[in-house]
Amino acid sequence: MRNLAAVLESCGSDFSRVVKATVHLQNPARDFTGFNETYEKFVSHPYPARTTVGSHLGDFLVEIDVVALCPR
């Protein structure tokens, strides 16, 4: 999430301008609750649309992409 925050900041945006997030979790049954707690520290109400799915990610536990409004 910190990496996403840095990318958003680089184009003059932030999590308040995210309109859609896609989250891939390697083990959703184990990791969803912890991920969601972390996600809510960065993204606030009204929450953007979000899809969360289980995916084979090799050595990664989570992969996230977002669509956001960037003024620059």
C-alpha angles and dihedrals in degrees: 000000000000089000091052090048090055093050091048091048091051090065095041096261139109141191092284087069096051111116100177136019129189115197125191115195121190091212111018095175090058102032109033097089094048093044092049091051090053093044091055090056089064105030121052138190127323084051118209120244109280136191117194120189140166113250139172101249104169107223095352122098096196139015122188133185126181139193112216141167110254117190096201 
